[in-house]
């Protein structure tokens, strides 16, 4: 029977994370296991070699006295070729197979003596059944093939993780808030640790990593694996693409604009608002040293400008359901007064856009040290910001947003930024046919801050319309000053497994 435990050293390493408030569960690899037999029963000392064909990565081990063997912590994807050799027996070669994230692929091998003539070689291999000792709870795998076939509007993880039956709206699972999830990318924590959003970039609406850089996504629900935890919603483990012996590359772009958006809904005709969206990116993978060292790189730029409001001020001859009670003549006079009296530009109150920008970079290096040790080094970068309309907090009537009673000036809003730099190193080692280890060390820096869209030396002013309702607002957004959050996360994990 196979038994997997966390070593005492591993427990001590994980405990070092407690100062950050929690430990981070992560799954970044797959496994191959099985039993080798001949007609008399289990065979010990059989040399089994697994080769990841795209990269030439080799894993080699021998079967134990009970005939069993294990390849833990191997690269996902494939195809793989599995061979078995023992003096006095014919070499056995399995059919090609591929691995999904977190999968324990079963490949049982029947060996035949060389003096026995066989018509065919029999190697049995197959994916896990629903109920077996290798499963540790409900989980779903979203492969690269599925990612490429499924439609996506926001190009986000949520577009694909919602395929899980227990998924709800807004990234929730099993009825839990999205802040109860644990998200990792190549083992690096991608949670918004302070809790302001469900994931990194959540406040700006930016995706922390490009969908084009992702290879597989695993969604875990209530696992009992001791290595998985720190969530009551879902554990979402993501692994990026990696380089191979083949040089690959791609370039892509997406564009939207006001010209392809409708302006009429029933008897309502909206004014044509400034709207623009474009996303462009490229990626490539290549060998730096064939069968030894590989690189993968993805860079993406996203820009968007959307109407801050479709509501217009009252003017002579203008009518419709999107016309505010605020008069254009009143707001124009106020705007001119502020400029003349205080040399302060309050900005527009209608027909203006909020802007969004995001730049993303993913870099991964894979190094095959030997057939018992592999190393991968990962770097992630995100720089994002967006404009946000005036906050309702502290408003005299609870509302400072554009409405049918009033229109705030652009200067009453703010710009928020979510930035990230993360790096993580993972060393996978197989000591012998009974022991293996996965060691991870990483650092993540998140920098979240805000700035006013108006002048720093002009206070926020609310003006009511005489019925206690907001007519307009302008000036420095009151909750932006000193709203700066720097978060540093250090990760140190060690998983030691005995078979």
Number of C-alpha atoms within 10 A of each C-alpha: 6 12 7 13 15 17 15 11 13 19 15 14 17 20 14 15 17 10 10 13 10 15 22 24 23 26 22 23 22 20 19 19 16 19 20 27 19 14 10 6 13 18 21 18 19 22 17 23 18 22 19 23 17 15 23 16 23 21 21 20 22 22 22 20 12 15 20 25 27 28 23 21 23 24 21 23 22 16 14 22 17 22 18 23 17 18 11 11 16 18 17 19 18 19 14 13 17 16 21 23 26 23 19 23 22 19 20 21 27 18 25 20 15 12 9 9 9 11 6 6 15 16 17 13 17 10 14 14 10 9 9 8 10 15 17 16 12 13 18 17 22 19 18 19 10 12 20 11 8 9 11 14 6 12 15 16 20 17 16 18 23 17 14 18 11 14 19 18 11 12 22 21 24 14 13 16 17 20 22 19 25 29 27 23 22 25 26 31 27 25 20 19 20 13 11 11 16 23 24 26 26 15 18 22 19 27 22 27 26 21 19 21 23 21 20 22 27 26 24 25 23 17 16 12 14 11 18 19 21 17 22 18 23 30 27 25 26 25 22 23 23 25 22 26 20 13 13 13 13 11 13 11 12 10 11 13 14 14 11 7 11 10 13 10 8 5 8 12 13 16 13 14 18 16 19 17 17 14 17 15 19 16 19 19 23 20 21 16 13 13 18 18 21 24 24 24 20 26 20 23 18 19 17 19 19 18 17 22 19 17 22 27 23 19 14 7 5 9 13 13 12 18 19 21 17 22 18 18 12 12 20 12 11 14 19 15 14 14 13 11 8 10 10 18 19 24 17 16 26 20 15 19 20 20 19 22 20 24 23 22 21 23 22 23 20 23 19 20 14 14 16 17 19 23 18 20 19 22 20 20 19 22 20 25 23 22 24 19 21 26 18 12 12 11 16 14 12 12 16 27 24 24 22 18 19 28 28 28 26 27 25 30 26 23 20 20 22 24 23 20 16 21 21 23 20 22 18 21 22 23 12 14 18 18 15 21 20 20 17 20 17 20 17 20 16 23 15 21 18 21 21 23 24 23 18 12 9 15 14 15 14 16 16 15 13 8 8 10 17 26 26 24 27 29 27 25 27 17 14 18 13 9 11 13 12 11 14 13 16 18 20 20 25 22 21 19 19 15 15
